[in-house]
């Protein structure tokens, strides 16, 4: 997948909102995913939880691009910047 499908974006955000993180959220919504997307989306959810700490509708597309293109320095910097913001928010 070059881009995160809109149906998957909505489901992943719904799952994370319901369960509190993306990996558990994936399991909450996995039966609604297309089989051809499932494995990649599960790895993406684990990546968000391990490296970023969360996502929202306004940044999930950028995060998916960073996940799919790990060698892109600009995307990596954006993702790392978001991770730092999330860490600060969680520590408040």
BELMOQUI-V788987 format. One line per field, one symbol per residue. burial: # if it has 24 or more other ideal C-beta (glycine too) atoms within 12 Angstrom, else .. A space follows every 10 residues. Layout:
# BELMOQUI-V788987
burial=???
This chain:
# BELMOQUI-V788987
burial=...#...##. ###.##.... ###.##..## ..#...#..# ##.##.###. #####...## ####.##... ........#. .##..#.... ..
